[in-house]
């Protein structure tokens, strides 16, 4: 769904701009992290995610997304995600398994006491 999916944090990151006069050498683009997963596609309440290309990066937004469906949904839904100012439903972000915190496995001692 055109999200940057980080190998460690998944789509749960926020992009910012840093202004500097320092020389910065860019690295190469990140490998697409989605693979064959379709969790976001299944979770999208308005079926806005096309899921037509998971091997390479999308050339443009229209290739990846029915953007009008997404916009209609977020502008008609008054709910807001805490700390996010722009209207976003966030279902695709919550559905993505990449970068989700995993609960710690219980120890045998915890199993016996609970």
N, C-alpha and C positions, 0 to 999 in steps of 0.2 A: 504493500500500500504506500509505496514511496517513502517509507521510513528508513532512516539510517539504522541498521541493526548491527550493533557493536558485538564482537565475539564474546566479550565478558558481560556487558550490561544489557545486551539486547536492544530493544527500542526505547529503553527507559533512560534516556539521556536528553540533555537539553543543549542545543547548539547555541553558541554565542559568537560575537565578533570581538576580536582583540586588535586594537590599533597599536602598531609599533613601527619603529624605524629600523628594527633589528633585521639583519639578513636571515631569512628563513628558507630552508630548502624543503620543498614539498616532497612527501613520500608518494608511493603509488596508491591508486584507489584500493579500497578494501574489497576483499572477495565477498560476493553475495552470500549472506548467511542463511538464506531461506531454504534452499534445497527443495525437497519435496513436501515440506510442511504446509498445510493449508488451514492451520488453526485460525488465523485472522480472517480468511475467506469465509469459513463456516460461522464465525462469530459476528461478522458485520451485519447489523440489523437491517440495512438497506441494500445489501448485496452490491456494494460499490466497488469491491476489489475484484478485478478481472482475473488475476492469477494466470496470465498468459505467458509469462517469461520469468522463470526462477533461476535460470542459469547465468544470465548476464544482467547488467543494470538496464533499466528501462531508458529508452531514448527520450521520452517525454511523458507528461502526466496522463495524457489521454490513452496511451498504450497500457497503462497500469490500472487506471481508476475511472469509474463513472463519477467524476468530480462533482457534477451537479447533484447527484443523489446524496453525496456526503454533505455538501453545503446545505441542501434543503433540510437534511436531518438535523444538523447542529444548529441551524438558525431557528428551527421550529421547536427545538427542545431547550427549555430554559435552564436545565441543570448545568452546573459548572463543576469541573474537577478542581479540587482545592489547589491553590498556588499556580493555576494555569489561567492566564487572562484571556486568551483567545478562545472562541467557541470551538470545542473539540469534544467528541463523545468518548474517545479513548478506548473503545471496545477492542480495536485491533491491537493496541498496545498491551492491554491486560491479557489478551488471549495468547500472545506470543510466548512460547516456552523459553526462548533464548533470554538469558540473563535473569530469570526468575530466581528469587531466593528459595533455596531448598531447605526444608526443615531438617534439623539435625536428627540423625537416627537415635532412637532411644537406646540407652544401655540396658543390659539385663537387669541391673539393680533398679532402674526406673520402672521397668516393666513389672517387677515384682511388687513394688510399693504402690503402684497406681491401680 
